[in-house]
Amino acid sequence: MVKPDLKVRIGALELKNPVTMASGTFGSSGEEYKGLIDLSSLGAIVTKSITLKAREGNPPPRLVETPSGMLNSIGIQNDGVDSFIKDKLPSLGKLRTAVIVSIAGHCIEDYAALAAKLDKVKRVDALEINISCPNVKGGLEFSREPGSASEVVAAVRRSTGKPIITKLSPNVKDISEIALAAQEAGTDAVSLVNTFTGMAIDIDSRMPVLGNVVGGLSGPAIKPIALRMVWETSRKVRIPVIGIGGIMDHKDALEFIIAGASAVQVGTATFVNPAAAMEIIGGIEKYMRGKKIKNIKEMTGCLKA
Ligand SMILES: Cc1cc2nc3c(=O)[nH]c(=O)nc-3n(C[C@H](O)[C@H](O)[C@H](O)COP(=O)(O)O)c2cc1C
């Protein structure tokens, strides 16, 4: 059988396969993994969220393991957009994989300014608008209501001609409503989910384990909920949905694709196994060969329900 076609489309952007690295879980730009895995085999790398100015992030401890997952409260630590363009992008840009730059801000003007700046940078293939970080003050503000989500997306849309993906928070009443608002405001795709707000307590000191008190839960613990949200959302919107949440192996990834995702992002799995995403690509290909499926697009949303 000929090699299955794994190419997928996110707006005007074509990815060689649907497996991409989730923001913030792959170093700042993936460079740390260079010697460990073949970065060019990935569908795309979504970089750690960047802001206009550098951010120190939250006080430590910022990570804690939980049953079937982890809590993090990093707080978008980054060196700012100018340093990213100067120091990180040149080597990232040499890879034969799509570079999706995640942006975060405190106000609509921040998002618009970041988009306008990155619009001029050739090697940036697409932007992911992070309106869903639970770890910074006001980080969830724009993803809680359809109206405010729509305003951010519209401002970014006016500032760039590059494809945009809007990353949604699961900490809302109805995530599909926010996805619809983002679609109407001009996003090319939505990615879901970011982490679920959670906390952990040290019973001896009676102190919160995380320096920020609360953090975001990720990993296998969130997969069934994320999967349900992807299924519900993909039935409502006409744009591609990118599935995220506890994807540890190719079976998890295929569940998201069958539920309606055009592509997936791998996050926490990389902390356990740096080669997780590559193994997922191989696993999907093997599954398709076994089932004689020629094109991955046939799989998106093929749930029999
Ligand atoms: C340590 C850590 C840092 C993260 N940083 C970001 C970030 O900067 N921007 C963002 O959009 N999501 C961030 N996330 C969320 C992930 O991209 C992903 O949405 C989430 O972890 C769920 O996927 P997973 O269960 O596969 O990890 C972070 C997650 C972790 C665990």
The ligand as an SDF file (V2000), in Angstrom:
LIG
                    3D

 31 33  0  0  0  0  0  0  0  0999 V2000
    4.4000   23.3660   31.9410 C   0  0  0  0  0  0  0  0  0  0  0  0
    3.3280   23.8240   31.0150 C   0  0  0  0  0  0  0  0  0  0  0  0
    3.4130   25.0970   30.4150 C   0  0  0  0  0  0  0  0  0  0  0  0
    2.4230   25.5310   29.5430 C   0  0  0  0  0  0  0  0  0  0  0  0
    2.5420   26.7640   28.9360 N   0  0  0  0  0  0  0  0  0  0  0  0
    1.6170   27.1660   28.0320 C   0  0  0  0  0  0  0  0  0  0  0  0
    1.7740   28.3980   27.3250 C   0  0  0  0  0  0  0  0  0  0  0  0
    2.7460   29.1420   27.4860 O   0  0  0  0  0  0  0  0  0  0  0  0
    0.8020   28.7390   26.4360 N   0  0  0  0  0  0  0  0  0  0  0  0
   -0.2940   27.9530   26.1730 C   0  0  0  0  0  0  0  0  0  0  0  0
   -1.1310   28.3040   25.3400 O   0  0  0  0  0  0  0  0  0  0  0  0
   -0.4500   26.7620   26.8240 N   0  0  0  0  0  0  0  0  0  0  0  0
    0.4660   26.3670   27.7340 C   0  0  0  0  0  0  0  0  0  0  0  0
    0.3150   25.1450   28.3650 N   0  0  0  0  0  0  0  0  0  0  0  0
   -0.8710   24.3130   28.0580 C   0  0  0  0  0  0  0  0  0  0  0  0
   -0.5530   23.2400   27.0140 C   0  0  0  0  0  0  0  0  0  0  0  0
   -0.1480   23.8030   25.7940 O   0  0  0  0  0  0  0  0  0  0  0  0
   -1.7900   22.3200   26.7910 C   0  0  0  0  0  0  0  0  0  0  0  0
   -2.8630   23.0960   26.3110 O   0  0  0  0  0  0  0  0  0  0  0  0
   -2.2290   21.6140   28.0650 C   0  0  0  0  0  0  0  0  0  0  0  0
   -1.1110   21.2140   28.8240 O   0  0  0  0  0  0  0  0  0  0  0  0
   -3.1180   20.3980   27.7910 C   0  0  0  0  0  0  0  0  0  0  0  0
   -2.4580   19.4380   27.0130 O   0  0  0  0  0  0  0  0  0  0  0  0
   -1.6780   18.1550   27.6380 P   0  0  0  0  0  0  0  0  0  0  0  0
   -2.6400   17.5130   28.5850 O   0  0  0  0  0  0  0  0  0  0  0  0
   -1.3170   17.3160   26.4550 O   0  0  0  0  0  0  0  0  0  0  0  0
   -0.4820   18.7010   28.3440 O   0  0  0  0  0  0  0  0  0  0  0  0
    1.2960   24.6980   29.2560 C   0  0  0  0  0  0  0  0  0  0  0  0
    1.2110   23.4310   29.8650 C   0  0  0  0  0  0  0  0  0  0  0  0
    2.1990   22.9820   30.7210 C   0  0  0  0  0  0  0  0  0  0  0  0
    2.0750   21.6120   31.3290 C   0  0  0  0  0  0  0  0  0  0  0  0
  1  2  1  0
  2  3  1  0
  2 30  2  0
  3  4  2  0
  4  5  1  0
  4 28  1  0
  5  6  2  0
  6  7  1  0
  6 13  1  0
  7  8  2  0
  7  9  1  0
  9 10  1  0
 10 11  2  0
 10 12  1  0
 12 13  2  0
 13 14  1  0
 14 15  1  0
 14 28  1  0
 15 16  1  0
 16 17  1  0
 16 18  1  0
 18 19  1  0
 18 20  1  0
 20 21  1  0
 20 22  1  0
 22 23  1  0
 23 24  1  0
 24 25  2  0
 24 26  1  0
 24 27  1  0
 28 29  2  0
 29 30  1  0
 30 31  1  0
M  END
$$$$
